[in-house]
Amino acid sequence: MPKLPKLPAPPLPSALKPPAPRPGDVKKGPIEEAANAGITVVDWVDERTSLSGAARWMMFRKVPKGTNWFYTLGSATMFAFLNQAVTGVFLAMYYRPDPAGGAYESIRYVTNDVFLGQFVRGMHKWGSSVMVILVFLHMGRTFFFGAYKYPRELNWVIGVVLLILTMTMSFTGYLLPFDQRAYWATVVGVNINGTGPLIGPYLSDFLRGGSEFGATTLSRFYAIHMLLVPGLIAALIGAHLYLVAKLGTTAPPWQKAEKPEELREAEV
């Protein structure tokens, strides 16, 4: 049987062809080739999504003079939330919202038997306290620096809601180990909520899932802690960052405002 002639390879599109070598360029090694491949993939995605424009708009903006470490409290709070989200997903893989010993036993299993379980649970447990502290510090910095004034009132309202949601997430997460301390501390907290005017009793019944603590209470706290509150926090953080990028940050109160260039030229 005669051997068929080998067909030529189809031509590559111009976008996939490697750039022509420049005079004096040395031959690139595998590391440089891998970097070029990564850049090509990023360019391909950016050409179809135009995400680089949004990234430049978000990251490259004017920063007022006098900006200091106090302005990193918001970013630190966001990273604390990301730590809670990542470690919470890991813990949710083992947790069982069963009040008849399953919840406590699953936490004991994570702490004592799972590889790095005690470390991850410690990050989640102490990370919640760190996040609460950072939220209060960030709100305090915003208040004392006057960053809640026009035109940033909406961002201040979003920050207050985020503070409330952070406290809610801490409160609902405290019951999940379902030991004696968590159980009775949550009973006290829910009863305190029940003393509020008008909506207090309804709020207590909603949190308990009825008139008494039971299996529904634990499932409801778990759903609020794992699904409802983190989703709201993530959405509001996105809106918060958008307004920060759009409106900019305020200068420290001790920083004197500079006159516009037109006024300085007029004075000269």
Buried (B, 14 or more C-beta within 10 A) or exposed (E): EEEEEEEEEEEEEEEEEEEEEEEEEEEEEEEEEEEEEEEBEEEEEEEEEEEEEEEEEEEEEEEBEEBEEBBBBBEBBBBBBEBBEEBBEBBBEBBBBBBEEBBBEBBBBBBEEBEEBEEBBEBBBEBBEBBBBBBBBBBEBBEEBEBBEEEBEEBBEBBEBBBEBBBBBBBBBBBBBBBEEBBEBBBEBBEEBBEEEEEBEEBBEBBBBEEEBEBEBBBBBBEBBBEBBBEBBEEBBEBBBBBBBEBBBBBBEEEEEEEEEEEEEEEE
